[in-house]
């Protein structure tokens, strides 16, 4: 199973690029979103879905919905791990909810 630290290292280059962007608001960009990391599912399997819901916002309250996301590991309690960055800030942020994540809310924020 890939570790969170490994994912953070993979995201540093993207975050550094975002840090150089100028913007009035610190808008967030989802770098990777992984539903079922606890079950060793495909890394980044819900990145596009999370990006469509959260990119460009200052905050995003995302409710995990297994019906929309599908079930990448039947019979296994899945968590949700999201790595994201904020414009103007080189650090990568982590937000996650434990298994079973279905019905829980993950909060992403770029506000001070």
N, C-alpha and C positions, 0 to 999 in steps of 0.2 A: 504494500500500500504506500502511495506517495505521501510524503509528509507535508505539512503546512509550510515549513521552512523552505522546502524544495520549491513549492509553488511561489513563495515570496521572491525567491531568487530569480525565477523565470519572469516575474513581473516588473523587476526593477528598471529595465530598459524602457519599457512603456511608460512607467511613472516618471522617469527622468525626462522623457520627451514632453509629457503633459506639463511638467513643472515649468518649462520654457514658454508655454502658451500664455498669452495675456487675456484676461477676461475680467469683467466687472464682478461677476459672481464666481464662487469656487464650485463650478459644476462638476459632478462626479462622472466617472467613466468606469463601467464594470470591466475588469480585466479578465476574470474567469469566474464561472459559477459552476459548482459541482454538486449535484443532487445524488446522494448515496455514496459519498466518499467513504463512509463507515462500512460500506458493503463492497468496496473495491470496484465501483462502477467506472465507466469511461470518464476520465478527467475532462472538465469543461462541457459536460453534456447538456447543460442548460444555460450556457453563456449567452447565446443569441436571444433566448427568451428574456433573460434578466436585462440585457442591454436594451431591448425594445421597451421595457417597462421603466427603467431607471436612468439610463444615460441622459446627461444634460440637466438633470435636476440637482438642486442643492441638498435635498433629502428624499429618501424613498423608503416607504414602509411597504415591504413586499410580503404578502401572505402566500405561503407555500400551498399550492393546490396540486395534489397528486393526480387529479383527473386531467388537468392541463399539461402537466409535466410528463405524465406516463409513469410506468413502473419499471425502472431499469434493473431492479433486483427483487423479483417477487419473493415474499416470505422473509425479507430482511428489513429491519427498521433503519430507515435512511435519514441521514442528517443533510444539512445544506451548508456549504462553505462558499463564501463570496470574497474575492479579493477585488478591491477597487482603488482608484486613485482620484484625487481632487486636483483640478487645474490650479497651477501655481504652487503646488506642493509636491516634492519629490518622494514623499513616503507612500508606501503601499499600505492600505488599511485592510483589516480583516473583520468580517462580520459572519457569524455562524449561528445556527440553531441545531441543537442536538436531535438525535433520533428519538422518537419518530417525529420528523419535521412537519409532516402534513398538518395543515391548519394553524401552524405557528407563524409568527411574523418575524422577519429579519429586517433590521433597521440599518440603512446606509445614510451617512450624513457627511456633508462637507461644510457645515456651518461651524463657526468657532465655538 
